[in-house]
Amino acid sequence: MGLFKPDLFRSLGLGFALGTVLLVGSLWAQSEDGITGKVIPKAEAAPLPDRTR
């Protein structure tokens, strides 16, 4: 009789996968510009160096 049975690992794996899907789905449903708008910032050009000297 082992301490951890395969059913425990299967249940933990399924629970983790289902929780991840629900979390990502809820974040995606609440955002206006999708999930990438919250993770990846919008690109901005770097300012030009001051060459007036």
C-alpha positions in Angstrom: 0.0 0.0 0.0 1.7 3.1 -1.2 1.4 6.6 0.1 0.4 8.2 -3.2 -1.7 6.3 -5.6 -2.0 7.0 -9.3 -5.6 8.2 -8.9 -4.3 11.1 -6.7 -1.9 12.3 -9.3 -4.5 12.0 -12.1 -7.0 14.0 -10.0 -4.4 16.7 -9.2 -3.4 16.9 -12.9 -7.0 17.2 -14.1 -7.8 19.8 -11.4 -4.7 21.9 -12.3 -5.6 21.8 -16.0 -9.2 22.7 -15.4 -8.3 25.5 -13.0 -5.8 26.9 -15.5 -8.4 26.9 -18.3 -11.0 28.6 -16.1 -8.5 31.2 -14.9 -7.3 32.1 -18.4 -10.8 32.1 -19.7 -12.1 34.5 -17.0 -9.1 36.8 -17.6 -9.7 36.8 -21.4 -13.5 37.4 -21.0 -13.0 40.5 -18.8 -10.3 42.2 -20.9 -11.2 44.4 -23.8 -8.2 43.7 -26.0 -7.7 40.0 -25.1 -5.2 38.4 -22.8 -2.2 39.7 -24.7 -3.1 43.2 -23.8 -2.5 42.4 -20.1 0.6 40.3 -20.6 2.5 42.1 -23.4 2.8 45.9 -23.2 2.2 48.0 -26.3 5.4 48.9 -28.2 6.7 52.4 -28.1 9.6 54.0 -30.1 12.6 55.0 -28.1 13.2 58.8 -27.9 15.8 60.2 -30.2 19.1 61.3 -28.5 19.6 65.1 -28.1 22.0 66.2 -30.8 21.7 70.0 -30.4 25.2 70.3 -28.9 
